[in-house]
């Protein structure tokens, strides 16, 4: 993660090292039969491809799609779709088991290549994301006011959305404080200006 995007040789070396460990030490059986893979290891596998292409994230897309949708011997429960517990009819994006790196990649991927799926899942309404609740910490400031605590997941998503060609604001859902949604006007502007399949950054 600390390597610069231009350090291609070093990135390739560490990427290959990770794949060797994953395929030969952690999960050698995947070559022959369906094998259960832990959530953390599966996230790390996706992250390895994303970091390899940190200078140009779109180069990771085919590899990540292959891992998520085509590797039939990889049994995993990593999913980014969830039902809202307060409203069973409401679909949410849930990146709880994704690292910051893979969360940001998946946001870009969905908003760039899966727009129709997003519209279908959210019934052309706002795109809602389960971020965890922003709350107050118990650490009191010297002035006596309690310090605001922001959900780390929400903060990382907000930081990511601020890097895009069209910055997208996050707004808190009134019915469920753990859910945030993409400002509809901003999202529609992005979809109108940046064609599907074109880099959102």
C-alpha positions in Angstrom: 0.0 0.0 0.0 2.9 2.4 0.7 4.4 1.9 -2.7 4.0 4.6 -5.4 1.8 3.8 -8.4 4.9 4.3 -10.6 6.9 1.6 -8.9 5.6 -1.0 -11.3 8.4 -3.6 -10.7 8.0 -3.5 -6.9 4.2 -3.6 -7.1 4.4 -6.6 -9.4 6.9 -8.4 -7.1 4.7 -8.0 -4.0 1.6 -8.9 -6.0 3.1 -12.1 -7.3 4.4 -12.9 -3.8 0.9 -12.6 -2.4 -0.6 -14.8 -5.1 2.0 -17.5 -4.4 1.2 -17.5 -0.7 -2.6 -17.4 -1.5 -2.6 -20.2 -4.1 0.2 -22.5 -2.8 0.1 -22.1 1.0 -3.3 -20.7 2.1 -5.6 -22.3 -0.5 -3.7 -25.0 -2.5 -7.0 -27.0 -2.9 -8.6 -24.3 -5.1 -6.7 -25.8 -8.1 -8.7 -29.0 -7.7 -11.9 -28.4 -5.9 -14.3 -25.8 -4.5 -12.7 -24.3 -1.3 -14.1 -22.0 1.3 -12.1 -18.7 1.6 -12.2 -16.4 4.6 -13.7 -13.0 4.2 -10.4 -11.3 5.1 -8.3 -13.4 2.6 -10.9 -12.8 -0.1 -10.8 -9.1 0.4 -7.0 -9.3 0.4 -7.0 -11.1 -2.9 -9.1 -8.3 -4.5 -6.9 -5.7 -2.8 -3.8 -7.3 -4.3 -5.1 -6.7 -7.9 -6.3 -3.2 -7.0 -3.0 -2.2 -5.5 -1.1 -3.6 -8.5 -2.9 -1.1 -10.7 -3.1 1.8 -8.2 -2.0 4.2 -11.0 -4.9 3.2 -13.2 -7.7 1.5 -11.2 -9.7 0.4 -14.3 -6.9 -2.1 -15.3 -8.0 -4.1 -12.2 -11.6 -4.5 -13.4 -11.3 -7.7 -15.5 -9.2 -9.5 -12.7 -11.7 -8.5 -10.0 -14.7 -9.5 -12.1 -13.0 -12.9 -12.7 -12.4 -13.4 -8.9 -15.9 -12.3 -7.9 -18.0 -13.9 -10.6 -16.0 -16.6 -12.5 -13.7 -18.4 -10.1 -16.1 -21.3 -9.4 -13.6 -23.0 -6.9 -13.6 -19.9 -4.7 -16.4 -20.3 -2.1 -16.9 -17.1 -0.2 -19.6 -15.0 1.4 -18.3 -11.6 0.5 -21.2 -9.6 -0.8 -21.9 -5.9 -1.1 -25.7 -6.2 -1.2 -27.7 -6.1 2.0 -31.3 -5.6 3.2 -32.0 -2.7 5.5 -33.0 -4.3 8.9 -35.5 -1.4 9.5 -37.1 -1.8 6.0 -36.8 -5.2 4.4 -37.9 -3.8 1.0 -34.9 -1.5 1.0 -31.6 -2.7 -0.6 -28.4 -1.3 0.7 -24.8 -1.3 -0.4 -22.8 -2.8 2.5 -19.0 -2.7 2.5 -18.6 -3.7 6.1 -16.3 -6.6 5.3 -14.3 -4.7 2.7 -11.1 -2.9 3.4 -10.9 0.8 2.5 -9.0 0.0 -0.7 -11.6 -2.5 -1.9 -14.5 -0.3 -0.8 -13.2 2.6 -2.9 -12.6 0.3 -5.8 -16.1 -1.3 -5.6 -17.7 2.2 -5.5 -15.9 3.2 -8.6 -16.7 -0.1 -10.3 -20.4 0.0 -9.5 -20.8 3.7 -10.5 -18.8 3.2 -13.7 -19.8 -0.3 -15.0 -22.9 -1.3 -13.1 -25.2 1.7 -13.4 -28.2 -0.3 -14.7 -27.9 -2.7 -11.8 -27.8 0.2 -9.3 -30.9 1.7 -10.8 -32.7 -1.7 -10.7 -31.7 -2.5 -7.1 -32.5 1.0 -5.8 -35.6 1.3 -8.1 -34.3 4.5 -9.6 -34.1 6.1 -6.1 -31.1 7.2 -4.1 -28.1 4.9 -3.8 -27.9 4.0 -0.1 -24.9 2.7 1.7 -24.6 1.1 5.2 -21.8 3.1 6.8 -22.3 2.6 10.5 -23.5 5.3 12.9 -21.7 8.5 13.6 -21.9 9.0 17.4 -20.3 10.8 20.3 -17.3 9.5 22.0 -16.9 9.4 25.8 -13.7 11.5 25.6 -14.7 14.9 26.9 -12.9 18.0 25.5 -11.3 20.5 27.9 -14.3 22.7 27.2 -16.6 20.0 28.4 -18.2 19.3 25.0 -18.1 15.8 23.8 -16.1 15.2 20.7 -17.9 14.1 17.5 -17.0 10.6 16.3 -17.4 9.9 12.7 -17.9 6.3 11.3 -14.5 5.4 9.7 -16.3 3.7 6.8 -18.4 6.8 6.1 -15.3 9.0 6.3 -13.4 6.8 3.8 -16.3 6.8 1.4 -16.7 10.6 1.7 -13.0 11.1 1.0 -13.3 8.8 -2.1 -16.3 10.6 -3.5 -14.5 14.0 -3.2 -11.8 12.8 -5.7 -14.3 12.2 -8.5 -14.8 14.3 -11.6 -18.2 15.2 -10.2 -17.9 15.3 -6.4 -20.8 13.5 -4.7 -22.1 14.5 -1.3 -23.2 11.9 1.3 -26.5 12.5 3.1 -27.7 10.7 6.2 -30.9 8.7 5.9 -33.6 10.1 8.2 -35.1 6.6 9.0 -31.8 4.8 9.7 -28.8 6.8 11.1 -26.4 4.0 10.1 -27.3 4.5 6.4 -26.0 7.3 4.1 -27.0 7.9 0.5 -25.5 9.6 -2.5 -27.0 13.0 -3.2 -29.3 12.3 -6.1 -28.5 15.5 -8.0 -24.8 14.9 -7.8 -25.2 11.2 -8.9 -27.4 12.1 -11.8 -24.9 14.9 -12.8 -22.1 12.3 -12.8 -24.1 9.8 -14.9 -25.0 12.6 -17.3 -21.4 13.9 -17.8 -19.3 10.8 -17.4 -20.4 8.0 -19.9 -20.7 4.4 -18.6 -17.3 2.7 -18.7 -15.4 6.0 -18.6 -13.1 6.7 -15.6 -15.0 8.6 -12.9 -11.8 10.1 -11.5 
